[in-house]
Amino acid sequence: MKIEYQISLKERHTFHCNNIAEYFITVDEISEIQEVVEFANSKNLPLIPIGDGANFLFTTEIVKAVFIKIDKKDILIGDNNYVKAYSGVDWDFFVSFTLDNLLYGLENLSGIPGTVGASVVQNIGAYGVEVAQFVQEVEAFDISLNKFVVLDKNSLNFAYRDSIFKKNRGNFIVTSVTYSLSNSPKTVLTYRALLDFIGDSRDIHPKKIREAVLQIRDSKLPNHKNIGNAGSFFKNPEVDVAFFESLKDLYPDIPFFLSGDLYKIPAAWLIEKSGWRGFKDGSFGVHQKHALILVNYGESKGSDIYNLANKIIDSVKEKFGITLQPEVEIV
Ligand SMILES: Cc1cc2nc3c(=O)[nH]c(=O)nc-3n(C[C@H](O)[C@H](O)[C@H](O)COP(=O)(O)OP(=O)(O)OC[C@H]3O[C@@H](n4cnc5c(N)ncnc54)[C@H](O)[C@@H]3O)c2cc1C
């Protein structure tokens, strides 16, 4: 276990703002977690699990918390196409590893920054696939029960960018995830941009899908290693049919996806129509190519980005009557 005191978070989250963590504890043995929980209690500070920080925005200069990062990186292939990975495994490495071992399903989720542990927290999704479709069980430390637990997939309450871990923020420290994959390719090409990129080939190999997804992502998204960002800042809002129809009367070109009985409207479209795409104020702003991505071009503070996010929420609310919800975890 490594305990660091008042350490910069600049290289430990992808917005790259210069916040300071009161304590940052890295553990590579799962058995050490209980000690970290006790440490946070003794300091009277909240305990915040963190992976690569690809979904965090910190709004205060000093974050008065104990961060815990699980660094265990083992992967175990089991029977029946089950693969168990510990929380510290890099997500994209894991996707590549499964494909190299002829286990399929995760290819559409290629290139998502972050760790295996966080993959279940917001139920990562991209190009028509969500990780929830493949999760078999999760091992975690349950802080309220003060013990390690095994959570079956049916108890995880997965939804769009949501799970039991997000709903009970701060209660679980995920230690490993077991995925149930397939030994025969079952490609998903429902996402228009992916289908357009690939063409009409129905028997395309998952490794080719991975390559296509990586190329599309490279062309559309700013690289967080060069420009601070956390991917999509807001969730795509879902509205009922009556509300959608009223919007469609006003904006006949409004894009949407059906999500059960609800209409999901791309937040990027709402933000762009509210005039924010390409907005820049000093070293922070809204990305020119993608209105859903707020960016730190250099030395901006988390609070600058937070204030910008609030202005965007207000103007989208005023224009469309929709309150955007952040996808990013704001601390
Ligand atoms: C350029 C870019 C593109 C992105 N594209 C996508 C995308 O296509 N789809 C998508 O879904 N997301 C996307 N994201 C968001 C991000 O990649 C995911 O949310 C990812 O899962 C974050 O992983 P992380 O390890 O960095 O988690 P962190 O940002 O460190 O943490 C995220 C959340 O998970 C919690 N957490 C982390 N580890 C644990 C653990 N071991 N136990 C319990 N809780 C934990 C944290 O407390 C926090 O609430 C993108 C981000 C960037 C920067």
The ligand as an SDF file (V2000), in Angstrom:
LIG
                    3D

 53 58  0  0  0  0  0  0  0  0999 V2000
  -11.9800   10.8280  -24.1630 C   0  0  0  0  0  0  0  0  0  0  0  0
  -12.9910   10.0670  -23.3420 C   0  0  0  0  0  0  0  0  0  0  0  0
  -13.9330    9.2790  -23.9750 C   0  0  0  0  0  0  0  0  0  0  0  0
  -14.8830    8.5680  -23.2240 C   0  0  0  0  0  0  0  0  0  0  0  0
  -15.7790    7.7850  -23.8750 N   0  0  0  0  0  0  0  0  0  0  0  0
  -16.6950    7.0750  -23.1830 C   0  0  0  0  0  0  0  0  0  0  0  0
  -17.6210    6.2240  -23.8540 C   0  0  0  0  0  0  0  0  0  0  0  0
  -17.6080    6.0860  -25.0600 O   0  0  0  0  0  0  0  0  0  0  0  0
  -18.5290    5.5640  -23.0930 N   0  0  0  0  0  0  0  0  0  0  0  0
  -18.5460    5.6520  -21.7190 C   0  0  0  0  0  0  0  0  0  0  0  0
  -19.4020    5.0080  -21.1050 O   0  0  0  0  0  0  0  0  0  0  0  0
  -17.6680    6.4300  -21.0560 N   0  0  0  0  0  0  0  0  0  0  0  0
  -16.7370    7.1350  -21.7470 C   0  0  0  0  0  0  0  0  0  0  0  0
  -15.8470    7.9500  -21.0920 N   0  0  0  0  0  0  0  0  0  0  0  0
  -15.9120    8.0430  -19.6210 C   0  0  0  0  0  0  0  0  0  0  0  0
  -14.9020    7.1060  -18.9000 C   0  0  0  0  0  0  0  0  0  0  0  0
  -13.9970    6.5540  -19.8180 O   0  0  0  0  0  0  0  0  0  0  0  0
  -15.6270    5.9800  -18.1770 C   0  0  0  0  0  0  0  0  0  0  0  0
  -16.5290    6.5070  -17.2260 O   0  0  0  0  0  0  0  0  0  0  0  0
  -14.6550    5.0430  -17.4510 C   0  0  0  0  0  0  0  0  0  0  0  0
  -15.3320    3.9240  -16.9590 O   0  0  0  0  0  0  0  0  0  0  0  0
  -13.8940    5.7340  -16.3460 C   0  0  0  0  0  0  0  0  0  0  0  0
  -12.9260    4.8440  -15.8660 O   0  0  0  0  0  0  0  0  0  0  0  0
  -11.8890    5.3210  -14.7650 P   0  0  0  0  0  0  0  0  0  0  0  0
  -11.0790    4.1520  -14.3340 O   0  0  0  0  0  0  0  0  0  0  0  0
  -11.1180    6.4660  -15.2730 O   0  0  0  0  0  0  0  0  0  0  0  0
  -12.8600    5.7700  -13.6070 O   0  0  0  0  0  0  0  0  0  0  0  0
  -12.8070    7.0900  -12.7140 P   0  0  0  0  0  0  0  0  0  0  0  0
  -13.0570    8.2780  -13.5610 O   0  0  0  0  0  0  0  0  0  0  0  0
  -11.5870    7.0920  -11.9050 O   0  0  0  0  0  0  0  0  0  0  0  0
  -14.0910    6.8440  -11.8040 O   0  0  0  0  0  0  0  0  0  0  0  0
  -15.3700    6.9160  -12.3580 C   0  0  0  0  0  0  0  0  0  0  0  0
  -16.4040    6.5400  -11.3080 C   0  0  0  0  0  0  0  0  0  0  0  0
  -16.2100    5.1880  -10.9280 O   0  0  0  0  0  0  0  0  0  0  0  0
  -15.8940    5.1030   -9.5440 C   0  0  0  0  0  0  0  0  0  0  0  0
  -14.8750    4.0520   -9.3970 N   0  0  0  0  0  0  0  0  0  0  0  0
  -13.6950    3.9500  -10.0420 C   0  0  0  0  0  0  0  0  0  0  0  0
  -13.0700    2.8120   -9.6760 N   0  0  0  0  0  0  0  0  0  0  0  0
  -13.8780    2.2090   -8.7690 C   0  0  0  0  0  0  0  0  0  0  0  0
  -13.7810    1.0230   -7.9960 C   0  0  0  0  0  0  0  0  0  0  0  0
  -12.7320    0.1930   -8.0600 N   0  0  0  0  0  0  0  0  0  0  0  0
  -14.8000    0.7290   -7.1500 N   0  0  0  0  0  0  0  0  0  0  0  0
  -15.8850    1.5280   -7.0360 C   0  0  0  0  0  0  0  0  0  0  0  0
  -16.0270    2.6680   -7.7270 N   0  0  0  0  0  0  0  0  0  0  0  0
  -15.0300    3.0030   -8.5940 C   0  0  0  0  0  0  0  0  0  0  0  0
  -15.4160    6.4720   -9.1270 C   0  0  0  0  0  0  0  0  0  0  0  0
  -15.6110    6.7270   -7.7440 O   0  0  0  0  0  0  0  0  0  0  0  0
  -16.2870    7.3510  -10.0230 C   0  0  0  0  0  0  0  0  0  0  0  0
  -17.5710    7.4580   -9.4630 O   0  0  0  0  0  0  0  0  0  0  0  0
  -14.8770    8.6590  -21.8140 C   0  0  0  0  0  0  0  0  0  0  0  0
  -13.8980    9.4370  -21.1680 C   0  0  0  0  0  0  0  0  0  0  0  0
  -12.9590   10.1290  -21.9170 C   0  0  0  0  0  0  0  0  0  0  0  0
  -11.9000   10.9340  -21.2160 C   0  0  0  0  0  0  0  0  0  0  0  0
  1  2  1  0
  2  3  1  0
  2 52  2  0
  3  4  2  0
  4  5  1  0
  4 50  1  0
  5  6  2  0
  6  7  1  0
  6 13  1  0
  7  8  2  0
  7  9  1  0
  9 10  1  0
 10 11  2  0
 10 12  1  0
 12 13  2  0
 13 14  1  0
 14 15  1  0
 14 50  1  0
 15 16  1  0
 16 17  1  0
 16 18  1  0
 18 19  1  0
 18 20  1  0
 20 21  1  0
 20 22  1  0
 22 23  1  0
 23 24  1  0
 24 25  2  0
 24 26  1  0
 24 27  1  0
 27 28  1  0
 28 29  2  0
 28 30  1  0
 28 31  1  0
 31 32  1  0
 32 33  1  0
 33 34  1  0
 33 48  1  0
 34 35  1  0
 35 36  1  0
 35 46  1  0
 36 37  1  0
 36 45  1  0
 37 38  2  0
 38 39  1  0
 39 40  1  0
 39 45  2  0
 40 41  1  0
 40 42  2  0
 42 43  1  0
 43 44  2  0
 44 45  1  0
 46 47  1  0
 46 48  1  0
 48 49  1  0
 50 51  2  0
 51 52  1  0
 52 53  1  0
M  END
$$$$
